[in-house]
Amino acid sequence: MGRDRVYTIWREEGLQVPAKQPKRARLWRADGSCLRLRHAYHHHIWSYDFVADRTHDGRPLRILNILDEYTRECLASVVARRIRSHDVLLILADLFLSHGIPTHIRSDNGPEFIARKLRHWLTALQVAPLYIEPGSPWENGYCESFNGKMRDQFLNGELFYTLNEAQIIIERWRIHYNTIRPQRSLGGQPPAPETIQLAS
């Protein structure tokens, strides 16, 4: 049976046929020359972006995911009904105190990320923002990949009744992702595996 016949049967049965993906440029060329700044060490480049979801009653949820691109560790998944630029600043301040200050932070051009107060604060801390080109989400590939995994492997199978329930379950999933879930890009290891200190 030929490919066209299989395609026709697939379409007649009402199955989803994935659309052809457009070709996209890499973050860097094969010869090592940079198109987009590439991470080189721990806390060199963080990236952040939002994921949207809803509780059972139809009310919106926003999840702000913040990643270290070098380790692939999800540093925070903050869940709220609304997250404004002031909230982003406070979230980053907590992370800077607990993890240290990154050299760069990558994001899209959303209003929460380009707010004047947030940009001035980052500049004062010598954190250089890296804004992707409008309409080019693949330039923030690590965060987009994480958000896709969160959507496919977790959010699509969960029903949240309250904001508090969503916060608890999403934080539990984030810890599992960081400490247990193996990643091919890290040689089958999780981004931040739990360690146990043996008594001497």
Secondary structure, DSSP 4 states (H G I P E B T S, - for coil): --HHHHHHHHHHTT---PPPPPP---SB-TTS-BSSPPP-STTSEEEEEEEEEE-TTS-EEEEEEEEETTT--EEEEEEES---HHHHHHHHHHHHHHH---SEEEE---TTTS-HHHHHHHHHTTPEEEEPPTT-GGGGHHHHHHHHHHHHHTGGG---SSHHHHHHHHHHHHHHHHHTS-BGGGTSB-SS----PPP-
